Amino acid sequence: MQGLKAELLRGCWYLAMPAASLKRHATVAKTLLGEPLLFGRGDDGKVFAIRNTCPHRGIPLQYGRFDGETIMCTYHGWRFDRTGTCVEIPSLREGQTADLSKIRCGNWRCVEQQGLIWVYFPRGDEEPSGDEAEPPRMPIFGDDVGPKLTITLPFPCSTDHAAFGLMDPTHAAYVHTSWWFKRQATKLRPKEKKFEPADYGWRMVRHQIPPQNLAYRILGREVSTEITYRLPGLRIEEIRGNKHSVVGLTAITPVSDEATEVWQMFWATPAWIGALKPLLRKLMTIFLDQDRVVVVRQRDGLATSPKLMLINDADTQARWWMHLKDEWVNAGKEGRAFVNPVKARTLRWKS
């Protein structure tokens, strides 16, 4: 927490990109957790992820050609299938042999679900299993339903500092100051919320949204919300009214130990949301960029290695985050089951 870098968690599913970003017969190169990955979608529509490096001379495979089944390296024409295994070396002549099955660039487990592409980063060579056998699912909506709105911005900070922004309950009046949202930081109200442990994280227990929040009236009456935070960096908010529901996902995916992609997306039941996409996307981008600007400025201070502090109760969730990360790392090292350190508690603050 104290510095510019953060320990990156393994044995987890990370959000790579919206499924719509990866077309058939196409590839997309990304660096995630410091690893060069090449995502692709075959002619059969299935997605895959291999290491974006030819094991022959190290040139990125993204510069080669993908025919829907194999990727040909642009340097010497070596071909690799969707598991990252070499299937052809054109320069070999009669009598010259090579065990192609042993020539691999490496691959990652990749799953498309609810309009999102997830990638699993193992601790070693293990396959995802148990509770982590599949990526997390958003509530309410089926596996074939994708988000109606998606934005992303690069954050020049570690996953720790990006995560603290996801769960920080007191910064909005000072950071998210637009003419249409919280214009004055002087109007702070006392807040009290109940929290309980949840899978690999914690949950703000479902509660009614105050009637003065007019924007929620489009969902009907008795609108309530429940917010879940979980490793490796997901904030899932489920808002229900008697007419409509909305699910919001904020996901942090590390590019490296000091750079992060932050995604925000929404699933919604109202069909007419599509007509408002340009406006909503603009507002979402403004809101998320305000968080990005803060971590850019924060980085100047962190570069001097200051000693930081956390206070109760506003920063309790940040403490939980660090405890969860420590337990995840220790459980993996010791080969035992993860034990959630979060206990049920009521937190109070002003915001």
C-alpha positions as CSV (number, residue, x, y, z in Angstrom):
1,M,0.0,0.0,0.0
2,Q,2.8,2.4,0.9
3,G,4.5,2.7,-2.4
4,L,4.0,2.9,-6.2
5,K,3.9,-0.8,-6.7
6,A,1.6,-3.6,-5.5
7,E,1.9,-7.4,-5.3
8,L,-0.1,-9.0,-8.1
9,L,-2.4,-11.8,-7.1
10,R,-2.3,-15.1,-9.0
11,G,-4.8,-17.9,-9.0
12,C,-7.5,-15.5,-10.1
13,W,-9.7,-14.6,-13.1
14,Y,-9.1,-11.1,-14.5
15,L,-11.3,-9.1,-16.9
16,A,-9.4,-8.8,-20.2
17,M,-11.9,-6.9,-22.4
18,P,-15.5,-6.8,-23.5
19,A,-16.3,-9.6,-25.9
20,A,-17.4,-7.1,-28.6
21,S,-13.7,-5.9,-28.8
22,L,-12.6,-9.2,-30.3
23,K,-14.0,-10.0,-33.7
24,R,-13.9,-13.3,-35.5
25,H,-10.7,-14.1,-37.4
26,A,-9.0,-11.3,-35.4
27,T,-6.5,-10.9,-32.6
28,V,-5.9,-8.3,-29.9
29,A,-2.5,-7.8,-28.1
30,K,-2.5,-6.8,-24.4
31,T,-0.1,-6.8,-21.5
32,L,-1.7,-8.0,-18.3
33,L,0.1,-8.7,-15.0
34,G,3.3,-7.9,-16.8
35,E,2.7,-10.8,-19.3
36,P,2.4,-10.2,-23.1
37,L,-0.8,-11.8,-24.2
38,L,-2.4,-12.3,-27.6
39,F,-6.1,-12.8,-27.6
40,G,-7.9,-14.2,-30.6
41,R,-11.3,-15.4,-31.8
42,G,-11.3,-18.3,-34.2
43,D,-13.6,-19.0,-37.1
44,D,-15.7,-21.0,-34.8
45,G,-16.3,-18.0,-32.5
46,K,-14.3,-19.4,-29.6
47,V,-11.7,-17.2,-27.8
48,F,-8.2,-18.0,-26.7
49,A,-5.2,-16.4,-25.2
50,I,-1.5,-17.3,-25.9
51,R,1.8,-15.7,-25.1
52,N,2.5,-12.9,-27.6
53,T,6.1,-14.0,-28.2
54,C,7.5,-16.4,-30.7
55,P,9.8,-18.8,-28.9
56,H,12.2,-18.9,-31.9
57,R,13.5,-15.3,-32.0
58,G,11.2,-13.5,-29.6
59,I,9.2,-11.3,-32.0
60,P,5.6,-10.6,-30.9
61,L,3.1,-12.9,-32.7
62,Q,0.7,-9.9,-33.1
63,Y,2.7,-8.9,-36.2
64,G,2.0,-12.2,-37.9
65,R,-1.1,-13.5,-39.7
66,F,-4.1,-15.3,-38.1
67,D,-6.1,-17.5,-40.5
68,G,-8.8,-18.4,-37.9
69,E,-7.0,-21.5,-36.8
70,T,-3.2,-20.8,-36.6
71,I,-1.0,-17.8,-36.2
72,M,2.0,-17.4,-38.5
73,C,5.0,-15.6,-37.2
74,T,6.0,-12.7,-39.4
75,Y,9.8,-13.4,-39.1
76,H,10.2,-17.0,-40.2
77,G,6.7,-18.3,-40.8
78,W,6.5,-20.6,-37.8
79,R,2.9,-21.5,-37.1
80,F,1.2,-21.9,-33.7
81,D,-2.2,-23.2,-32.9
82,R,-4.7,-21.8,-30.5
83,T,-3.0,-23.6,-27.6
84,G,0.3,-21.9,-28.3
85,T,1.8,-25.1,-29.7
86,C,4.0,-25.0,-32.8
87,V,2.5,-26.9,-35.8
88,E,4.8,-25.9,-38.6
89,I,8.4,-24.8,-39.3
90,P,8.7,-24.0,-43.0
91,S,12.5,-24.1,-43.1
92,L,12.8,-27.8,-42.2
93,R,14.0,-30.0,-45.0
94,E,13.8,-33.7,-45.6
95,G,15.6,-35.6,-42.8
96,Q,15.5,-32.6,-40.5
97,T,13.2,-33.3,-37.6
98,A,11.9,-31.4,-34.6
99,D,9.3,-32.4,-32.0
100,L,6.9,-29.5,-32.7
101,S,4.7,-30.5,-29.7
102,K,7.5,-29.4,-27.4
103,I,7.8,-26.0,-29.0
104,R,5.3,-23.8,-27.2
105,C,4.8,-20.1,-26.5
106,G,2.4,-20.7,-23.7
107,N,-1.3,-20.1,-23.2
108,W,-3.8,-19.0,-20.6
109,R,-7.3,-20.3,-19.8
110,C,-9.8,-17.8,-21.4
111,V,-13.6,-17.7,-21.0
112,E,-16.3,-15.6,-22.7
113,Q,-19.2,-15.0,-20.4
114,Q,-22.0,-12.3,-20.1
115,G,-20.4,-10.3,-22.9
116,L,-17.0,-10.3,-21.2
117,I,-13.7,-12.1,-21.8
118,W,-11.9,-13.3,-18.7
119,V,-8.4,-14.7,-18.4
120,Y,-7.1,-16.9,-15.6
121,F,-3.6,-16.3,-14.2
122,P,-2.4,-19.4,-12.3
123,R,0.0,-19.5,-9.4
124,G,1.9,-22.2,-11.2
125,D,0.7,-24.8,-13.7
126,E,-2.7,-25.5,-12.0
127,E,-6.0,-25.2,-13.7
128,P,-8.8,-23.1,-12.2
129,S,-10.8,-25.2,-9.8
130,G,-13.2,-25.0,-6.9
131,D,-14.9,-21.6,-6.4
132,E,-12.4,-20.2,-9.0
133,A,-13.3,-22.9,-11.7
134,E,-15.2,-20.2,-13.6
135,P,-15.1,-16.4,-13.7
136,P,-17.5,-14.5,-11.4
137,R,-21.0,-14.0,-12.7
138,M,-23.1,-10.8,-12.5
139,P,-26.4,-11.3,-10.7
140,I,-29.8,-11.1,-12.4
141,F,-28.6,-11.5,-16.0
142,G,-27.9,-14.7,-18.0
143,D,-24.6,-15.8,-19.5
144,D,-25.7,-14.6,-23.0
145,V,-26.5,-11.1,-21.9
146,G,-23.7,-8.5,-22.2
147,P,-23.4,-5.0,-20.7
148,K,-25.2,-2.2,-22.4
149,L,-22.5,0.4,-21.5
150,T,-18.8,-0.1,-21.2
151,I,-15.9,2.4,-20.7
152,T,-12.2,2.0,-19.7
153,L,-9.4,4.3,-18.7
154,P,-5.7,3.6,-18.0
155,F,-4.7,4.4,-14.4
156,P,-1.0,5.1,-13.7
157,C,-1.2,3.5,-10.3
158,S,-1.0,0.1,-8.6
159,T,-4.0,-2.1,-8.2
160,D,-3.9,-1.3,-4.5
161,H,-4.5,2.5,-5.0
162,A,-7.0,1.8,-7.7
163,A,-8.9,-0.6,-5.4
164,F,-9.0,2.0,-2.6
165,G,-10.8,4.3,-4.9
166,L,-13.4,1.6,-5.6
167,M,-14.3,1.3,-1.9
168,D,-13.6,4.8,-0.6
169,P,-16.9,6.1,0.8
170,T,-15.8,9.7,1.5
171,H,-14.0,11.1,-1.5
172,A,-17.0,11.8,-3.8
173,A,-17.7,15.2,-2.5
174,Y,-14.2,16.4,-3.2
175,V,-13.3,14.4,-6.4
176,H,-16.6,13.9,-8.2
177,T,-17.5,17.6,-8.3
178,S,-19.5,18.3,-11.5
179,W,-22.4,20.7,-12.1
180,W,-24.7,17.7,-12.2
181,F,-23.2,15.8,-9.2
182,K,-22.1,16.9,-5.7
183,R,-21.2,20.5,-6.5
184,Q,-20.4,21.5,-2.9
185,A,-18.3,19.5,-0.4
186,T,-19.9,21.3,2.6
187,K,-23.1,19.3,2.5
188,L,-21.8,16.2,4.2
189,R,-24.3,13.8,5.7
190,P,-23.8,11.1,8.3
191,K,-23.8,7.6,6.9
192,E,-24.1,4.2,8.5
193,K,-24.0,0.9,6.6
194,K,-23.9,-2.8,7.5
195,F,-21.2,-5.0,6.0
196,E,-20.8,-8.8,6.0
197,P,-18.2,-11.2,4.5
198,A,-18.8,-12.5,1.0
199,D,-16.9,-14.8,-1.4
200,Y,-13.3,-13.5,-1.4
201,G,-14.4,-10.2,-0.1
202,W,-17.2,-8.4,1.6
203,R,-20.7,-7.0,0.9
204,M,-22.5,-3.8,1.9
205,V,-25.8,-5.3,3.0
206,R,-28.8,-4.4,0.8
207,H,-30.5,-1.2,1.9
208,Q,-33.1,1.2,0.5
209,I,-31.8,4.2,-1.6
210,P,-33.1,7.5,-0.1
211,P,-36.0,9.0,-2.1
212,Q,-34.1,12.2,-2.8
213,N,-31.9,10.3,-5.3
214,L,-34.2,11.2,-8.2
215,A,-32.2,9.3,-10.9
216,Y,-33.2,6.0,-9.4
217,R,-36.9,6.6,-9.8
218,I,-36.7,5.2,-13.4
219,L,-36.3,1.8,-11.7
220,G,-39.7,2.1,-9.9
221,R,-40.5,2.2,-6.2
222,E,-38.7,0.8,-3.2
223,V,-35.3,0.9,-5.0
224,S,-32.5,-0.9,-3.0
225,T,-28.9,-1.6,-3.6
226,E,-26.3,-4.2,-2.6
227,I,-22.6,-3.7,-3.2
228,T,-20.0,-6.5,-3.2
229,Y,-16.2,-6.1,-3.3
230,R,-14.1,-9.1,-4.0
231,L,-10.6,-10.2,-5.0
232,P,-8.7,-9.6,-7.3
233,G,-10.4,-6.2,-7.7
234,L,-14.1,-6.2,-8.5
235,R,-16.9,-4.0,-7.3
236,I,-20.4,-5.3,-8.2
237,E,-23.4,-3.2,-7.5
238,E,-26.9,-4.7,-7.8
239,I,-29.7,-2.1,-7.9
240,R,-33.3,-3.3,-7.8
241,G,-36.6,-1.5,-8.1
242,N,-40.2,-2.9,-8.5
243,K,-39.9,-2.3,-12.3
244,H,-36.3,-2.5,-13.4
245,S,-32.9,-3.6,-12.3
246,V,-29.3,-2.4,-13.0
247,V,-26.0,-4.2,-12.3
248,G,-22.8,-2.2,-12.4
249,L,-19.3,-3.7,-12.5
250,T,-16.1,-1.9,-11.9
251,A,-13.1,-4.1,-12.5
252,I,-9.4,-3.3,-12.0
253,T,-7.0,-5.3,-14.2
254,P,-3.3,-4.9,-13.6
255,V,-1.1,-4.1,-16.6
256,S,1.9,-4.2,-14.3
257,D,2.7,-3.8,-10.6
258,E,2.3,0.0,-11.0
259,A,-0.2,0.4,-13.9
260,T,-3.8,-0.6,-14.1
261,E,-6.8,-0.7,-16.4
262,V,-10.1,0.3,-14.8
263,W,-13.3,-0.9,-16.4
264,Q,-16.8,0.3,-15.7
265,M,-19.9,-1.3,-17.3
266,F,-23.6,-1.7,-16.7
267,W,-26.3,-4.3,-17.4
268,A,-29.8,-2.9,-17.4
269,T,-33.3,-4.2,-18.0
270,P,-34.9,-1.1,-19.5
271,A,-34.8,-1.4,-23.3
272,W,-34.7,2.3,-23.9
273,I,-31.3,2.7,-22.2
274,G,-29.8,2.2,-25.6
275,A,-31.1,5.6,-26.8
276,L,-29.2,7.3,-24.0
277,K,-25.8,5.6,-24.6
278,P,-23.9,8.6,-25.9
279,L,-24.9,10.8,-23.0
280,L,-24.4,8.1,-20.4
281,R,-21.0,7.1,-21.8
282,K,-20.0,10.7,-21.6
283,L,-21.0,11.1,-18.0
284,M,-19.4,7.8,-17.0
285,T,-16.1,8.9,-18.6
286,I,-16.1,12.2,-16.8
287,F,-16.8,10.5,-13.5
288,L,-14.1,7.8,-14.0
289,D,-11.6,10.3,-15.3
290,Q,-12.0,12.3,-12.1
291,D,-10.7,9.3,-10.2
292,R,-7.9,8.9,-12.7
293,V,-6.7,12.5,-12.3
294,V,-6.5,12.0,-8.5
295,V,-4.2,9.0,-8.8
296,V,-2.0,10.9,-11.3
297,R,-1.6,13.6,-8.7
298,Q,-1.2,11.1,-5.9
299,R,1.7,9.5,-7.8
300,D,3.7,12.7,-7.4
301,G,3.5,12.3,-3.6
302,L,4.0,8.6,-3.5
303,A,7.3,9.0,-5.5
304,T,8.8,10.6,-2.3
305,S,8.0,7.4,-0.3
306,P,5.8,9.0,2.4
307,K,4.4,7.0,5.3
308,L,0.7,6.7,4.8
309,M,-2.1,6.2,7.3
310,L,-5.7,4.8,7.4
311,I,-8.4,5.9,9.8
312,N,-11.6,4.3,11.2
313,D,-14.3,3.9,9.9
314,A,-13.8,5.6,6.5
315,D,-10.7,3.5,5.7
316,T,-11.8,0.2,7.2
317,Q,-12.6,-1.3,3.8
318,A,-9.1,-0.4,2.6
319,R,-7.7,-2.4,5.6
320,W,-10.0,-5.3,4.7
321,W,-8.6,-5.2,1.2
322,M,-5.0,-5.6,2.4
323,H,-5.9,-8.3,4.9
324,L,-7.7,-10.2,2.1
325,K,-4.7,-9.9,-0.2
326,D,-2.3,-11.2,2.6
327,E,-4.6,-14.1,3.3
328,W,-4.8,-15.0,-0.4
329,V,-1.1,-15.0,-0.8
330,N,-0.4,-16.9,2.4
331,A,-3.1,-19.5,1.6
332,G,-1.5,-20.1,-1.8
333,K,2.0,-20.4,-0.3
334,E,0.9,-22.8,2.4
335,G,-1.3,-24.9,0.1
336,R,-4.4,-24.5,2.2
337,A,-7.9,-23.1,1.7
338,F,-8.5,-19.4,1.8
339,V,-10.1,-18.1,5.0
340,N,-11.9,-14.8,4.8
341,P,-10.6,-12.5,7.5
342,V,-13.5,-10.0,7.2
343,K,-16.1,-10.0,10.0
344,A,-19.6,-8.5,10.0
345,R,-19.6,-4.9,11.1
346,T,-21.4,-1.6,10.9
347,L,-19.3,1.3,9.6
348,R,-20.1,5.0,10.1
349,W,-18.7,8.1,8.3
350,K,-19.8,11.4,6.8
351,S,-19.9,12.0,3.1
